[in-house]
Amino acid sequence: MTEDARDDAKRDAGDTDAPLRGVVGNPGLAGRSLEEEALRIGKRVREINDQVNERSGRNLGSAIAIAFVMIAAVLASLLIDKRWFIILGIAMVAVLVVELSTAMRRVGLRIPRIPSVAMTFAVVPAAFYLGAEWMWAALIAGTIVVLLWRVVEWVLEKPRLSAKQLQVDATAIIFAQLYATFLGSFSALLVAQPNGEYWALAFIIVVVCVDTGAYATGLKFGKHKLAPRISPGKTWEGSIGGTVFAVIAGILLCIYLLGLPWWFGIVMGVAITITATVGDLTESMIKRALGIKDMSNWLPGHGGFWDRLDSMLPSGAMAFALYFWAAPLMH
């Protein structure tokens, strides 16, 4: 049997890796071989996609698409008129409060959702229009209202839960407001400052670079777990990669967007890497404590808004601090 005949026999038997000798001049064989090759490539692509999704724990294609939509909405609100960002910010913080309080209620914690969400409509605008003092005042007053709401519920409950359970609920209410509403309001405080919209844009880009860099390098090189008991998927290699991406982004943003010395980009990149990682790990700790994988399933491929914004919340507070630290350097 000739070599070409053996290759034809292999292809007839289903061996799609067989050479395509003799295809030219045989249109039927060319069509069949190309179709088989396309099927083989398609199958391989699906296998790789499944492996990536399994490693990441979610549908990566949907996650990327939704991330682009969210980033585009934030960019548009910051660059067109930063007052629109506050509307978006109120909506985001309100959703975070709903997700967190709903997740806590699944494990028996009673957090009144209506007054908790209503707080965001007071605290976030107060931060933007009135400043930090009024933000604090709105936060404290709102938290007291939510606590009183829970006490009234407790009095009217039949059968009534124990006083100890009421104390646990009160602790959960305070934690939810500090973690979601309070931290979320720092972004509003930052945007309200002169050129604050550019700082908000910068810290968001750095956080995205942290997450993207950590995911890409961790997927490729990750071997040593960063915090296996809290988040088994995170590795030291990924964290280092995220830091490198963040520092590069920070340097470029400081030079070309914020008008700051290049070295401040290193400070920004490292500082926001730390807060972004802490935010991510904190959410993982909360989910482990509650026994859930995602805060919600509102965003295909992402889980919930918490799963996208966990790194942003503490990073907004860090960016607000960096803004005033960098004030003498601005030109």
N, C-alpha and C positions, 0 to 999 in steps of 0.2 A: 504494500500500500504506500502511495506517495505521501510526502509531508502535508501537501494541501488536502489530500483525501482524509488523512488522520485528523486534521483541524476541523474539516467539515463534520466528521463523525462526532468529535467532541462537542461541537455546537449543537448538533442534533440531539445529543444526550443531555443537553442542559448546561454545559460548561460555558458560561458567558465570558470567561477569561481567555478563551481560545483566541489566537491571532485571527485577524480579519483578512488573511491572505485569500486572494481569489475573489474578493468582494467586487473590485472594479471589473466591469464587464458582465456582472451577474446582478442586475437590479433587484431581483427577488431576494437573493441572498443578502444583498446590502441592506434592504429594508428590514428584513428579519433580524439581522445582526445589530443594526442600530437600535431597533425597538428593544431587543434583549439588553443591550448596553444601557439604554435609558432606564429600563426597569431595574437593572442592577444598581445604577447610581441612585435612583429614587429610593430604593430599599435601604441603601447605605445611609443616605441623608436622614431618613426616618429613624434609623437605628441611632445615629449620632444625636438627633434631636431628643429622642427618648432618654438617652444617657444623660444629656445635659439637664433635661427636665427632672430626672430622678435625682441628680446630684444637687440641683438647686431647690428641689422640693416644690416646684410650681411650674406652670406653663410659661416658659421664657418668652415665647412670641407674644402672647397676650400681655405679659408684664411689660415688655418693652413698648408696645403700642400705647398702653394706658399711661406709662411714664411720660412718653412724648406729649400726649394730650395734656396731662397735668402741668408739665413744664411750660408748654406753650401758653396755657392760661395764666400762669404766674408771670411769665415774661411780658405778656401783653398788658396785664394789669399794672406792672411796675413801670414799663416804658411809655405807655400811653398817658395814663393819669394815675398817680400812686394812690389816689382816693379809692380807685377801684380795687386795689390790693386789699384794702381794709374790708370791703364787702366780701371778697374771697376769703380773707383771713377769718372773719366772723363765721362764715359757713364752714370752713375747715375745722376750726376749734369746736364749734357746736357738734359736728359729726364725731370728732374725737371723744367728746364728753359722752355722747350717746353710745358709742362703741364700748368705751371703758365701763360705763355704768351698767350697760346691758350684760357685758361679760361678767361683771361682778355679781349681778343679780342671779346669774346661772348657778352660782355656788352658794346662794343663800344670803348674800349681802343686800340690804335694802337701801338703795340710793335713789332718791326721788329724781326722776329724769327731767320733768318739766321745769322745776326751778333751777336745776343744774344747767340746763341748756339756756334758760333765760339769762343766766349770769353772763354768758359769753356776749350777749347783746349789750351789756353794760360795761364789762371790763375791757374788752378789746377797743371799742371806740373811745373809752376814757383814756386808754394808753396813747392812742393816736392824737386825739384832739386836745387833751388836757394835761398829759404828762404822767410821770411815774407816781407822783403823790396821789393823784386821783385814781390811778390804776390800783394802787394799794388799797385806797379807801373803798373802791367798788368791789374789790376782791374780798376784803374782810366783811363788808356789809352783806354781800351776796352769799358768802359762806355761812354767815349767821342765819340768813333767811332759809337756806337749804336745811341747816341743822334744825331750826324750829319747825320747818315743814315735816321733817322726819319724826320729831317728838310728837307732833299732833297726830301723825299717822299711827305712831306707837300707842298713843292713848286710846285711839279709836279701834285698834285692832282687836279682833276676837277670833281665837284666843290670843292674848297679848304675849309677846315674846319677853324673854328675861331682860333685866336692866343691863346685864353684861353684853347681850347681843346688841342692844341699843348703843352701847359704847363702841363695840366693834364697827357698827354701821357708821357712827360718827367719825371714827378714824378713817374709814374708807372714803367718806364724803370729802373730808379735808385733803386726803391724799389725791383724790381725783381732781380736785380744783387746783391744787398746787402743781400737779404734774401736767395737766392738760391746759387749763385756762391761764394759769400764771405763766408757765413757760411759753405758751403760745403768744401771749401778749407782748413779749419782748421783741418779737418781729415787728409788731405794730409800733412800738416805741422807736425801734431802729429806723423804720421807714419814715417816721415823722420828722427825723432830723434832716438838716440841710444835706442834700445829696444822699440821704439815707436809702433811697430806692436803689442806688448803685451798690451800696454796701449789702443790701438784702440780696440783690442779684449775685454779687460776688460770693457771699457765704453759701447760697444755694448751689452755685456751680461747684464750689469746693466740696460740699457734702456729696453731690452727685459723683464727683471724681473719686472721693473716698470710697463710696459704695461700689462704683464701677471697677476701680482699680483693685479693691480688695477681692471682689468677686472673680475678676479675670485672672489675677495672679494666684489666688487661692485655688481656683479650679485647675490651673495648669501645674502649679508647683506645691500646693498646700500639702504638708505632711504632719506638722506639729500643731496640735490643737491649742487654741488660745484660751478657751474656757469651756472644756468638754462637758462640765456639769450644767452649764447654763445654755450654751449654744454650740452643739457639737460640730456644726458646719464651719465655724470660724477657725482660721489658722493664723499662726504667727507670720507665715509667708504672705498670706493675703493682707494682713494688717500692715506689713512693711510695704507691700505693693501699693495699698491704698494711700499710705503716707507719702510715698514718692509722687504719685499722681496728684495728690492734694498740694504738695509743696510746689510742683511745677505750675499748677493752675494758680496758686496763690501769688507766685512771683509775677506771672504774666498779668494777672488782674491788678496787682498793685502798680505795675508800671504803666499799663495801657488803659486802665479804667478808673482807678482810685487816686492816681497821682502820688503814690507813695514810693519810698525807696524799695529796691528789689528785696533787700534783706527782710523787710517786714512781711513779705510773702512767705518766707520760711516760718516765721512766727505764726502767721495766720494758718498756714497749712497744717503745722503740727498741732496747734491748739484746737482747731476744728476737727482734726482727725480724732483727737482724744474725746471731745464731746460727742461726736457722731458715734464713735464706738461705744461709749458709755450709754448713750441713748438706746442704741440697738440692743446692747446686753441687758439693759434695764427692762426693756419691753419683753425680751426673752424670759427674764426672771418672772415677770408678772404672768406671762402666759403659762409658764411651767407651774406657778403657784395655783393658777386657776384651772389647770389641766386642759388647755385648749391649744390648737395649732395656730389659728389666726384669730384676730379680734372679731372679724366678721368675714363674710364672703361677698361683700358689695362690689369689689373690684376683681374681675376675672384675671387670674395669674398673679394677683397680689395678696389676696385675702381681704384686708380692710385698709382704711386710710392710715390706721396706726402702723401697719406694716410698711407703709411708704414714708411716713412722716416721723417715725420714732427717732431718726438721726437728726432731723431738722429742729426739733423742739429745743433741746439743750444747746444746739449750735447757734440758734438765734440769740440766746442769752449771751453766749460767748462773743458773737459778732458785735452785739451792743457794747460789751465791755471793751473790745478791741477798737471800736469806733472812737471812744473817748481817749483811749491810750494813744491812738495814732493822731489825735487832733493837732498836737504841736508839729507833726511831720507833714501835714497836708499843705499843698501849695496849688 
